[in-house]
Amino acid sequence: MRTLYEILTLAKDGGKPEYDELLYGLLALDALSHFDREFIITLPDKPSRQRHLGLYAEESFKRYKAALETSPRDWLGPNYDPANPHNQNARRTAIALLDKLIDGGFRK
């Protein structure tokens, strides 16, 4: 599998990456955005994080650079591979717990 950078470049150039490259590329980009999104969402509630914006920006850059230089499937690893049955089992369990929480299943 090509690196995430190669997949993105090919798509931008009008090429057609393979289905698996697009699938894992999408999942890798979602994971990358999750890190930044979580940090940004908590900024108003955690003023101490505001003092570390430069450090966080540097870490975010390193994370994106590492992802771009690696195949998305390798960067995600087996724990986040949708083809891994353990990943799917963990997702089903997490979704079931969230459904219970939302439905009030944990109330006494």
ChimeraX attribute file (.defattr): number of C-alpha atoms within 10 A of each C-alpha:
attribute: neighborCount
match mode: 1-to-1
recipient: residues
	/A:1	15
	/A:2	18
	/A:3	20
	/A:4	27
	/A:5	17
	/A:6	17
	/A:7	22
	/A:8	18
	/A:9	13
	/A:10	14
	/A:11	13
	/A:12	10
	/A:13	9
	/A:14	8
	/A:15	11
	/A:16	13
	/A:17	18
	/A:18	11
	/A:19	9
	/A:20	12
	/A:21	21
	/A:22	17
	/A:23	14
	/A:24	22
	/A:25	26
	/A:26	14
	/A:27	18
	/A:28	24
	/A:29	16
	/A:30	11
	/A:31	14
	/A:32	16
	/A:33	14
	/A:34	12
	/A:35	12
	/A:36	14
	/A:37	11
	/A:38	10
	/A:39	16
	/A:40	14
	/A:41	10
	/A:42	12
	/A:43	13
	/A:44	11
	/A:45	9
	/A:46	10
	/A:47	10
	/A:48	10
	/A:49	15
	/A:50	14
	/A:51	9
	/A:52	10
	/A:53	14
	/A:54	10
	/A:55	11
	/A:56	15
	/A:57	12
	/A:58	10
	/A:59	13
	/A:60	16
	/A:61	12
	/A:62	12
	/A:63	13
	/A:64	15
	/A:65	13
	/A:66	14
	/A:67	22
	/A:68	21
	/A:69	14
	/A:70	17
	/A:71	21
	/A:72	27
	/A:73	23
	/A:74	15
	/A:75	19
	/A:76	19
	/A:77	11
	/A:78	14
	/A:79	13
	/A:80	20
	/A:81	18
	/A:82	16
	/A:83	10
	/A:84	12
	/A:85	12
	/A:86	14
	/A:87	15
	/A:88	15
	/A:89	12
	/A:90	13
	/A:91	14
	/A:92	12
	/A:93	12
	/A:94	12
	/A:95	12
	/A:96	12
	/A:97	14
	/A:98	13
	/A:99	12
	/A:100	13
	/A:101	12
	/A:102	10
	/A:103	10
	/A:104	10
	/A:105	11
	/A:106	9
	/A:107	7
	/A:108	4
